């Protein structure tokens, strides 16, 4: 396993070895703080979409924490040197799948989501095996277009939550917007005007401030926390699992896109922390591990996994690649996941707090896509690929029933009319292959 090419012999800059506790603990906690909001929020968003009970929502949060811990450990300690990357990354529940998961949950239910996850996990495994040959279909232009579309499609969700959550008594009320805007203001200030732990934990700190403001306004309900257990193992198949081909195709396409993003994250990790590019085996193992954990997670009510770009960013900044640091972060998340009382407490976070905190995350996702698209300049060819892909992807989903008329099979609307990401992905791939390359590209 590679080590960073640096003159610094400190253990934290080496892959193996155990750093001193004074270094190990704060560096591990740093990764926990950066990841925790991204771990629990998708479970809250999807469970609300599917109309799950408070107990079921608690279960999904608990499983999200556990799966993130196990997925990270799998990447750190590969099985048979083939399942897992063997690189310093945090892998857990991802925002990137939310638009498609919400579309499936709205039309079907949580059981259909879990069935589609299993198929999607198999797609990721196949992608990982043949990554060397499939990868050329997804240059930065295509991947950036898809990520840009994902960010755009998440904005309505964030605003709906900022307003208090559709269907709740607080929806659209001044106090919901007050809490959301205070949360957003804290996140914005800490992100742009501070450094270190305050900048890194801006979203978490913003949610804590927003939570206490909501508590003062009487918007927090603790009734479900009292009945939750202090410690418990996750349940096997807490939900039914259904396989709907149209839903599986939709989510499978998103898995392919996310596998490409995983390549980018693993490459950023090795370049930033190890001064080298990842090997084909490392890329293949990372994506296969991602697929395996998604399949396993579906049987326990979990959501799809992906690498965490915010934690990759930490590695590129501090160059810390020691495996023990990441293992400690995974251990902390695992312990938290085995405590339903803690998971239940997280379900009391008002939706306006979640909306105020996550809209900045969704904005970052969108701008990441733009940055990838404009890499090397913005040409008329790029304008055509991005413009048409996003126009069709976002436009079709905004016109309800436009693919559900007489003559269209029901699966067409499910696959292409529910999630803007699916159409945008397919169009971006086709247009990138069909349109003449720029002279610079040739």
N, C-alpha and C positions, 0 to 999 in steps of 0.2 A: 504493500500500500504506500502510495506516495506521501511525502512529507514536504512542507513548504521549503522553498529554497531561500532560506534566510540565515543570517549569522547568529540570530538569537537562539540560544539553546534552551530557553525556558520551556518547561514541560507543556505549558498551555499551547505552545506553537507546534507541538509534535502530536502525531495521531495517537500514539500509545503512551502509556504512563499515567500516573495519578498525580494531579497538581496538589499543592498545599490547600487545605480547607479555606484559607483566607482568599485564595483565588478561585477555587472550584465553586464555592457556594454562590458568590455574587454573579459570576459569569453564567452559571446554570440558571439562576433566578432571572437574569436578564432575558434569556430566551423564553422563559415561562411568561413573563410580562408581555413580551412582544407577540406571543402566540395565543394567549388565553381568550381574548375577545373573538378572534377568528375561529376558535374552536367551538365556542358555545352558541354564537349568534346564528349560524346556519340551522342548527337544530331548533332554535326558537322560531325562526322564520318559517321553516317547513312544517313544523308541528302546528303552528297557527293556521297555515294554509290548509292543512288537512283536517283541521277541527279536532285535534287530539285533546284528551283530558289533561288536567294538571299532572296527574301521576304519570301519564304516558310521556308528557313533555319532560318531566324530571328524568325519566328513563332514557330518553334520547340524549339529553345533556350528559348524563352519566356515561353512556356508551361512547359519546363523542370524545370525552376526555380519555377514556380507556383506549379507544382505537388510535387516537393520536399518539399516546404513549407507546403502544405496541408497534404501530407503523414506523415510528422513529427508531425504536430499538431494532426493527428488522432492517432498516437502512444502515444502521451502525454495525450490526452483526449479521451479515448476509448468511442465508442458509445454502449450503452446498456451493457457495461463491457464485450463485446464479440468481437467487431471489433476494434482492437488496443490493444497493449500490456500493456499500462500504465507504460512504462519504459522510462528512459532517453536515447533515441536514436535519431539519425538523419537518416531519410530514404529518399532516392531519386533515381534518374536515375542511373543505374548501368552499369559498364564496363562488367560484367560477361555475359551479353546477346549479346554483340557486334558480336562475331564470327557468331552466328546463325542468328542474324538480318541482317548482311551483306550478308550472304549466301542467305537468303530469298529475300533481296532487289535486289541482282544481278540477280537472276533467275526470280523474279516476279516484285514487285513494293512496294511502301510505303503502298498502300491500303491492300495488302496481309499481310504485317507486322502488321498492326493495327488489322486486323481480327484475326490473330494468337495470338495477345496480349490478346484479349478478351477471347479466349478459354484458354490461359495460365493462365489468372487471375482466371478463374473458377477452373482450376486444382489446383491452389494454395489454393483456399478457401476449396476445398475438402481435400487437404493435411492438412490444418490447423485444420479441424474438426476431422480428424482421425490421427493426428500427433502422438499420443501415440502408435498406432499400426504400422504405416509406418516407424517411425524413426529407428527401428533396422536394416532396409535394408541399411542404410547409415552410417556405422561406419566411423571413421576418415580415414581408408585406402581407402574406396570408394570415400568419399568426397574429400580427398586430391588428388587422381588420377584425378578426374574431374577438380579440380581447377588447377592442374599442366597442364592439357591438354588445358584449357582455356588460360592460360598464354602463352604456346607455340604457339597456333593458332593466338595470337594477334601480335606476333613479325613481320610478314610480313607487317601488317598494319602500325606499327610504322616506319619501315624502308622505306616503300613507302612514308610516309608523310615526313620523314626526308629528302628524296631526292627531295621534293618539291611537291609531289602529282602527281600520274599518269595522263597523259593527259594535264598537264599544261606546259606552255613555260619554266618554271623554273625547270622542272623535270630533275634530274641528274646533275644540274649545280653546279659549285664550290660555288656560293654564297648561294644556298639552303643548302648545307652541312655545310658551314661556320656558318650560322644562327642556324642550328640544333645542331651542336657540341658546340657552345657557350652556347646555352640554356641548353644542357645536362650537360656541365661543371659547370654551376652555380648551377643547381639542385644537382649535385653530391657533390660539395664543401659544400653547405649549409646543406645538409642532413648528411654528415659525420664529419664535422668539426665545427659545430655551435650548439647552444642550444636555447631553448625557442622559441620565435615567428619566428626567422629566420629558425630554423629547421622545425617547424611546417608548415610554409608557403613556403618551399623550391620550390615546383613546381610552385606555383603562382608567386613567385619572379623571378624564372627562365624564365617563360613565359613573364613577363614584360620586363626583360632585352633583351630577344630574340626579342620581339616585336619592341623595340626601335632600335635594330641593323637592323632588317628588314626594318623598316621605313627609316633609313639612307641610305639603299641600294635601296630604291624605290620599295619595294615589297608589300607595303600596299595600298589598294584602298578604299577610303572613299566614293565612288559615291553613294552607297546604304544607307549610314547613313543619308544623308541630307533629303531624302524623308520619313524616318521613323517617326512615331508619337512619341510624348513625353509620352503619356499615352493611354492605350487601354486595353480592356478586351479580353481574348482569344476567338477565334471563335469556335462555336460548329460544329463539323464535317467539318473541313477545307479540309479534304481529303476523298475520297471514301473509304469505308470499304469492303474488299472482304474476303470470307472464303474459303481457300484452305486447304482441310484436311491434306495433306502431310506437309504443312508448319506449320499447327497448332500442329501436332504431334511432329515435331522437336522442336518447341519452348516450348511446354508443358513439354517435358522432362527436358529442361533447367530450367523451373520454379520449378520443383520438386527439382532439385539439389540446386537451389538458396534458396529454402525454408529450406533446410538442413543447408546451410550456415547462414541463418537468426537465426536458433537455436543456432549456435555457437556464433554469435555476441551477441544475447540476453543473453546467458549464461555468456559470457565474461563481459558484462556490469554489471550484477547483482553480479557476483563474485568479480569483481574489485571495484565496487562502493558501493555495499550493503552487501558484505560478505555473500551471500547466492546464491543458485541456483534458476532459475526462476521456477514458478509453471507451471503446464500443461495449466492452463487457460491463463497465460501470453504468453506462446509460441504459443498456438492456436490463441489467439487474434492478436498477432503480424503478423503471417503468413496470417491470414484471411484479416487483414488490408492491407497487401501488395498486395493481390489478388484484393481486392476491388478498390484500387487506380490504379492498372494496367488497370482494366476494364474501370474505369472512365476516366483515362488518354487517352485511345485509342480513345475515342469520341472527344477529343480535339487535336489530333495529337501528343500525348506524347508517351514516351517510357517506358519500364518496370521499376518498382521500386524495390529497395532492401535496406537493412541496410548498412550503411557506416562504414566499419571496421576502417578507419582512425579516425573517431570520437569516436568509441568505445575505441580505444587506448588512446584518451585523457581522457576519463572517468576513465580508469584503472590507469592512471598516477596521475591525480589531485584529484580524488575521488569526483568531483563536480557532483551532481545528481539533483540539484534543477530544477524543471520543468520550472520555469520562464526563466532560462538561455537558455534552448533549445527553448522555445517559442519565445524569442527575436530573436534568430538566424533564426527561421522560418519566423518571421515577416519581417526581413531584406530581406530575399530571396523572399518573396511574393511581397514586394514593388518593388524590382528590376525586378521581372517578369512582373509587370504591366506597365513597361516602355519599349516599343519596341525600342526606341532610344538606350537604353543601350544594349538590345539584338542584335540590328543591328551592334553596335560597336564591339561586340564580334565576329561577322562573318568576320571581317576584319583581324583576326589573321591568318597569313600565315600558310600553312600546315607544313612547315619545323619547325616552332616553336612548333606546337602541337606534331609533331613526336619526337622532341628533349626532350620535357617534359614528354610525356607519355611512352616512352620506359622504363623509370625507374619504372613507375607504373606497367607496364606489367611484368617487371622482378620481382617486389615484389609479384605480384599475383602468378607467377610461384614458387617462393621460399616459399610462404605460403603453397602451395600444397606439396612441398618436406618436409617441416617441419611436416605437418600432417602425411605424409606417414611414415616418419622415427621415429615418436613418439613411444617410447618403443623399439627402435632398428629396424634394417633392416634385415629381414629374407628371405630365399629362397621363401617362400610362397608370401611375399609381392613383391618380385622381379617378380614372375610370374604374379601376378594380375596387377601390374603397367605396366610391360614391354609389355605384350600382349595387354592390353587395349589401351595404348598409341600408340603402333605400328600399330594396326588396325585403331584406330581413326584418327591419323595424316596421316598414309600411304594412306588410301583410298581417303582422300580429296586431297592429292597431285597428284594423278593420275586421271586426269580429264576424265570422261566418263567410268570409270572402272565398274560402275554399271548401265550404260545406254545402254548396248548392247541388241541385239534381245533376247526376252524371258523375260526380266525384265520389269515390269510395270513402267511407268514414275515416280510414287510416290516413288518407292524404291530409286531412285537416289536423289530425293528431300529430303527424310527423312534421309537416311544413307550416301549419297555421298556428301552432301553440307557442313555439319558441323562436325568437328572431335569430338565435345563435345558429340553428340548423341551416336555415336558408342562407344566411350570410357566409357560413363556412363553405357550403357547396358552391355558391356563386364565386367566392374568392378563389377557390381552387381552379374552377373552370376558366375564369377570366385570366388568371395568372398564366395558365397553360396556353390559352388561345391568342391573347394579345401579343404582338411583336415585342421582343425585349428591347429595352433602352440600349443605346449604343454602349454606354458605360458597362451595363450588365454583360453584354456580349464580350 
